[in-house]
Amino acid sequence: MGKKSATAVAAEPAWDEYHKQTSAAAAKKAAQLGASRHFVYKTTKQADLHLYVFLPEAWQARDRRTCIVLYHGGGWRGGAPGQFKTQARRLSELGMVVVLAEYRLKSLHKTSPLAATEDAISAMRWVRKHAMELGLDPDRLAAGGGSAGGHLAACTFFIDEVHAADDDLTVSAKPNLLVLYNPVMDMARDGVWKGRFRSKDLALRVSPNHHLKAGAPPALFMYGSKDRFLAGAQAYIEQAKELGNETELYIAEGQSHAFFNRSPWREKTTARVIDFLRKHGYVSADD
């Protein structure tokens, strides 16, 4: 498991006060997603950013459940949290608290992946800081996502020098488990940084493969065999073994990038994720 986390005491305001901070548009989106709660976790110059929380049916605030924060894909340019609504509903049925996170996008906010990384880290801190209110265990907090969102999930553990000015640095943003759907692990490989960063050096600041270290949490990678980003994960896995970090790799033969968004691969990858979560005690062996 990942390193134990410094956890702040849950702060006021209470749920109804959090909801007063959100917009009618956010409430509508929460209803469309089927989320149980929605919150503003961060206010930026460009927009308020929301979390959409799926709570299990038998949830109570005094619970200490496992949790996963999921980040959607879209090349850091577009996309929406609804990409993972099916997975969120299924995992909440299995007793987990599931959080779908917004972050700043090029298309909406004219920002780069650096801002998105900052937001992803802020979201993890917010969730862990409010563990008592969310009824979750702050030391069993996973991060996951697809493509650009998978990159952001990985960054929450590996990137230490990117923070919002008002982040509470006494609260760790580091996840205890990683669930990564075809993430971009090396921003320098295949020129993925071009058109997204002013320079390659800036891109490397938020490139997980360039910040590897021992003590990383167990990680599940899922790729299509034809995905050009698979090579980055294979490079990660090779180094991870040398560092003693646990990894698993699922490959869908003949499939390309973002294969998991359609049937039957959505169902197959969800089953694989559940197996991984069960192995690490995040869902019950009886579920």
C-alpha positions in Angstrom: 0.0 0.0 0.0 1.0 3.6 -0.4 2.5 5.7 2.4 0.2 6.6 5.3 -1.3 10.1 5.0 -1.4 13.1 7.2 -5.1 13.8 7.5 -6.7 17.0 8.7 -9.8 17.1 10.9 -12.8 17.5 8.7 -13.7 21.2 8.5 -16.9 23.1 8.4 -19.2 23.9 6.7 -21.7 21.1 6.8 -23.2 19.4 3.7 -25.9 22.0 3.2 -23.4 24.8 3.2 -21.3 23.1 0.6 -24.3 22.7 -1.6 -25.0 26.4 -1.4 -21.6 27.0 -3.0 -22.5 25.0 -6.1 -24.5 26.2 -9.1 -27.8 25.1 -10.6 -25.8 23.7 -13.6 -23.7 21.5 -11.2 -26.9 20.2 -9.5 -28.3 19.3 -12.9 -25.1 17.5 -13.9 -25.1 15.6 -10.6 -28.7 14.5 -11.2 -27.8 13.4 -14.7 -24.8 11.4 -13.5 -26.8 9.8 -10.6 -24.3 11.3 -8.1 -25.4 11.4 -4.4 -23.5 14.7 -3.6 -21.7 17.4 -5.5 -19.3 20.0 -4.1 -17.0 22.8 -5.2 -13.6 21.6 -4.2 -11.6 24.5 -5.8 -12.2 28.0 -7.1 -9.9 29.2 -9.9 -9.7 32.3 -12.0 -11.4 30.4 -14.8 -14.1 28.5 -13.0 -15.4 26.7 -9.9 -14.4 23.0 -10.1 -16.7 20.3 -8.8 -16.6 16.8 -7.4 -19.5 14.4 -8.0 -19.7 11.8 -5.3 -21.4 8.4 -5.5 -22.3 6.9 -2.1 -23.2 3.3 -1.5 -26.8 2.5 -0.6 -26.0 1.7 3.1 -23.6 4.6 3.5 -23.4 6.5 6.8 -21.1 9.4 7.7 -19.5 7.4 10.4 -18.4 4.8 7.9 -14.7 4.4 7.0 -15.1 3.1 3.4 -12.6 2.7 0.6 -12.7 5.4 -2.0 -11.5 6.1 -5.6 -11.2 9.4 -7.3 -11.6 9.1 -11.1 -10.4 11.6 -13.7 -11.9 11.6 -17.2 -9.9 11.7 -20.4 -10.0 14.1 -23.4 -6.4 15.0 -24.1 -6.4 17.7 -21.4 -8.5 19.7 -23.9 -12.1 18.3 -23.4 -14.1 15.5 -21.9 -16.3 15.3 -18.9 -16.7 13.4 -15.6 -19.6 11.4 -17.1 -17.1 9.2 -18.9 -16.8 7.1 -15.7 -20.4 7.2 -14.5 -21.0 3.5 -15.3 -17.9 2.5 -13.4 -18.8 4.8 -10.5 -22.3 3.3 -10.2 -20.9 -0.3 -10.2 -18.1 0.4 -7.6 -20.5 2.2 -5.3 -22.8 -0.8 -5.5 -19.8 -2.8 -4.2 -19.5 -0.5 -1.2 -17.0 2.1 -2.3 -17.3 5.9 -2.2 -16.6 7.0 -5.8 -15.7 10.6 -6.7 -15.7 12.0 -10.3 -13.5 15.1 -10.6 -13.7 18.1 -12.8 -10.4 19.9 -13.8 -9.5 22.7 -16.0 -9.4 22.1 -19.8 -7.9 23.7 -22.8 -11.2 24.0 -24.6 -13.1 25.6 -21.8 -10.5 27.4 -19.7 -7.5 28.0 -22.1 -5.2 26.2 -19.7 -2.4 23.6 -20.1 -2.0 20.1 -18.6 0.0 21.8 -15.9 -3.2 23.4 -14.5 -5.0 20.1 -14.9 -2.3 18.4 -12.8 -2.6 21.1 -10.1 -6.3 20.5 -10.0 -6.1 16.8 -9.8 -3.7 17.1 -6.8 -6.1 19.6 -5.2 -9.0 17.2 -5.6 -7.2 14.4 -3.9 -6.3 16.7 -1.0 -9.9 17.9 -0.7 -11.3 14.3 -0.6 -8.7 13.2 2.0 -9.2 16.3 4.1 -13.0 15.7 4.2 -12.7 11.9 4.8 -14.8 12.1 8.0 -17.7 13.8 6.3 -17.5 11.5 3.2 -17.4 8.4 5.4 -14.2 7.1 4.0 -10.8 5.8 5.2 -8.1 8.4 4.3 -5.5 5.6 4.1 -7.5 3.6 1.6 -7.9 6.2 -1.1 -7.3 5.2 -4.7 -6.9 7.4 -7.8 -7.8 6.4 -11.4 -8.6 7.7 -14.8 -8.4 7.3 -18.5 -5.8 8.6 -21.0 -5.2 12.2 -19.9 -7.1 11.4 -16.7 -4.9 8.4 -16.1 -1.9 10.7 -16.4 -3.4 13.0 -13.9 -4.2 10.1 -11.5 -0.5 9.0 -11.7 0.6 12.6 -11.1 -1.2 12.7 -7.8 1.4 10.3 -6.5 4.6 11.1 -8.5 4.5 14.9 -8.9 5.6 16.7 -5.7 6.3 20.3 -6.9 2.9 21.3 -8.4 0.4 22.8 -5.9 -2.3 25.4 -5.9 -1.3 28.4 -3.8 -4.2 27.7 -1.3 -3.7 23.9 -1.1 -3.4 22.6 2.5 0.0 21.0 2.2 -0.4 19.3 5.6 -2.8 16.9 3.8 -1.2 14.4 1.5 -2.5 14.1 -2.1 -0.9 10.7 -2.6 -3.2 7.8 -3.4 -2.7 4.4 -1.8 -3.7 2.6 -5.1 -3.7 3.5 -8.8 -6.2 2.3 -11.4 -5.0 3.6 -14.8 -6.8 3.2 -18.1 -4.3 3.8 -21.0 -2.6 6.7 -19.2 0.0 8.9 -20.8 3.0 8.1 -18.6 5.8 9.9 -20.6 5.0 13.4 -21.8 8.2 13.5 -23.8 7.6 10.2 -25.8 6.0 10.5 -29.3 6.0 14.3 -29.0 2.8 14.3 -26.9 4.0 17.6 -25.3 3.9 19.6 -28.5 1.0 22.0 -28.7 0.2 21.5 -25.1 3.3 23.0 -23.4 5.6 25.9 -24.2 8.6 23.6 -23.9 9.6 20.0 -23.4 11.2 20.8 -20.1 7.9 22.2 -18.8 6.2 19.0 -19.9 8.7 16.9 -18.0 7.6 18.6 -14.8 4.4 16.6 -14.9 5.6 13.4 -16.7 5.2 10.5 -14.3 7.9 8.3 -15.9 10.5 11.1 -15.1 9.6 11.1 -11.4 9.6 7.5 -10.5 10.5 6.5 -7.0 10.4 3.5 -4.6 7.3 3.2 -2.4 4.7 3.9 -5.2 1.3 2.3 -4.6 0.2 -0.9 -6.4 -0.9 0.1 -10.0 -3.1 -1.5 -12.6 -2.5 -0.5 -16.2 -5.0 -1.3 -19.0 -4.2 -0.7 -22.7 -5.1 -1.9 -26.1 -2.3 -3.6 -27.9 -2.3 -1.0 -30.7 -2.1 2.0 -28.3 0.9 4.1 -29.0 1.1 5.0 -25.3 1.6 1.4 -24.2 5.3 1.8 -24.6 5.4 4.4 -21.9 3.7 2.1 -19.5 6.0 -0.8 -20.3 9.0 1.5 -19.6 7.3 2.4 -16.3 6.7 -1.2 -15.4 10.3 -2.2 -16.1 11.6 0.6 -13.8 8.9 -0.2 -11.2 10.2 -3.7 -10.9 13.7 -2.5 -10.2 12.3 -0.1 -7.5 10.2 -2.8 -5.9 6.9 -1.2 -6.9 3.9 -3.5 -7.6 2.3 -3.3 -11.1 -0.2 -5.3 -13.2 -0.7 -4.9 -16.9 -3.9 -5.8 -18.8 -3.7 -5.8 -22.6 -6.7 -5.9 -24.9 -5.4 -7.6 -28.1 -6.1 -5.7 -31.3 -7.5 -2.7 -29.5 -6.4 1.0 -29.8 -6.5 3.9 -27.5 -9.7 4.5 -25.4 -10.9 1.0 -26.1 -12.4 0.8 -22.6 -15.2 3.3 -23.5 -17.2 0.8 -25.5 -18.6 -2.7 -25.0 -17.5 -5.3 -24.4 -14.3 -3.7 -23.2 -16.1 -1.4 -20.7 -17.4 -4.5 -19.0 -14.2 -6.4 -19.2 -12.1 -3.7 -17.8 -14.5 -3.0 -15.0 -14.3 -6.7 -14.1 -10.5 -6.4 -14.1 -10.6 -3.3 -11.9 -12.9 -5.1 -9.4 -10.5 -8.0 -9.3 -7.6 -5.6 -8.6 -9.6 -3.8 -5.9 -10.6 -7.0 -4.3 -7.0 -8.2 -4.2 -6.1 -5.1 -2.3 -9.0 -5.2 0.1 -11.0 -2.3 -1.4 -14.1 -4.3 -2.1 -15.2 -7.4 -0.2 -14.3 -10.9 -1.5 -18.0 -11.7 -1.1 -19.2 -9.0 -3.5 
